[in-house]
Amino acid sequence: MEGIVGEVELDQPRVVRLQVEMFPDSALALESLSSIYVSPSKASALRERQVASLLQWVACGGQLVVGLDRPGDLASLPWLRTVGVPEPQGVGVLTESEMVRWLNGESWNPGFALRSHSGKVATLEDRGTVDPGATGWAEPMQFLRFRTGRAEEGFGLRTPWMEVRRWGRGQVLVLGFNPEREPVRSWNQRSRFWSHLCGIPPANRSGTPSDERVLTGLDILLADLVDTRQVRKVPISFLLVLLVVYLAIIGPGDRWLLVRIGRPMLTWLSFPIYVLLFSGLIYLIGYRLRSGQTEWNELQIVDVIPRESGASSLLRCRTYGGLYSPVTGSYPLDLDVPLGGVRGELRNLFGVRLDSGRVTTTLGPRSTSAEVQASLWMKNLVVTEWIEEGQPPIEARQERDGRYKILNRTGRRMGPVWLSQGGRMQVVEFIEAGETFEWGPGTESRPLVEVLEPHLNGISESLSRREQSFAADPDTELSAHASVVMASGFTASVDTSIPEDRAILWPRAFSLSNPLDSGSLVVQAWVPDPGVIAPLNRFSAVRRKRESLLRLIVPPSTSSPALSSP
């Protein structure tokens, strides 16, 4: 669900209806959604793989809403019990005044990572108040009362008609009533109820229309970081000098030479010779700049989502692969997980791509394979996405005294490591393999904005460099690209640093802004070559590099004291 602006009601969320038969088996297909509502009758009809994809989507940051009709509905959904939802205890009566008080409350701030991010928590002034008695609530409604009589701690008001359970980076919200029945069905505040429940911020009533901005794909930013540096762009100044020399030779130079030797009629022979010579020179320059060796660079972004058991974690992986080929050919890739996604470069909202080659994907029962038709002397970008269970390469936990312990389980040194919480950040140079780093109250840190500021310029440079036809300096190399990748996760800060007429299409699960706003500790650790994930390429590359960025979110513990800013 998502807020929209237009001729419709400002609080009306964008929704889509999914039939059970069409519900996807892969959580990747659900990441464009922030919340999903499932009725008990439809939930019991979901297949095992559909339930698995739904819970994986929740763990990656989504919000699942389930409405109950009868006390026995929860017993018919055993997978909800695995999340920790308790059995209802008794029946209560929900009146219009109680629902209006919840709608007007400011303390409800759902803490799932995929919710819409407006840069700040919506206040009552932003949403406007609802007047009791004017909402069209027909009559009091019975609901199933939950034993705790509250939402999950830290989420909001005492609401006995709902139960919230955190699951990974997302949450499962169970309603003690069916919102598809009366009086909610005909309630004139139903749109606002769903918007408030799903954390959709109020629409911008006076903001700049989004269709006036150039929407840029995230691929353009990350593609620049895996691009080969074998291909160099010619500076415009060099081309202008070459053009001036060419015009000077075929014009006054040719005339002066032929007059000097007394054979002006030879211009019919000398002119084609000049054209052939300069054509050969230009071809030689292009060949020297664009020829090279086969190169494959991987940038792996791995979101580590711990399980409650602690034995394994859910790994949400993205790999941006840069392929450069001196010849036209096919290059195989292989992903050892089923239902993975492989695609080419997405440049903007309309799907316009650079010439990144054609990608053919084959989904198998145990693996996903692909073949890239690489173009000659072109920078080919391949993006793969998948979700799998595995051993966590990094662990973090909060102690009772409020301190955090970060354990490096990658088997190699990782660094730099960024630790962010409450608007402040500490940059750790490195953490050795098997070592534990402690961070907490009294640890020296700096304001988050101050740390990000020098790296935001690098993001703007990467966006523009990918689209330039000519280079200001052919020997320019990207410096500190690890910091650029780590800074790009703070999408709210990046959006304020780029020109107002441009906007980046952020994947929902890529942004770290929501977890940071909720008080969670955000851990980002850079692992240099050879990274932590097995390589995707099934071809030999003379030049290759594989680097990883690990991202881990540690929710705040209500039983531990809050961290103080030094």
Order of alpha helices (4+ residues) and beta strands (2+ residues): beta-beta-beta-alpha-alpha-beta-alpha-beta-alpha-alpha-beta-beta-beta-alpha-beta-alpha-alpha-alpha-alpha-beta-beta-beta-beta-beta-beta-beta-beta-beta-beta-beta-beta-beta-alpha-alpha-alpha-beta-alpha-beta-beta
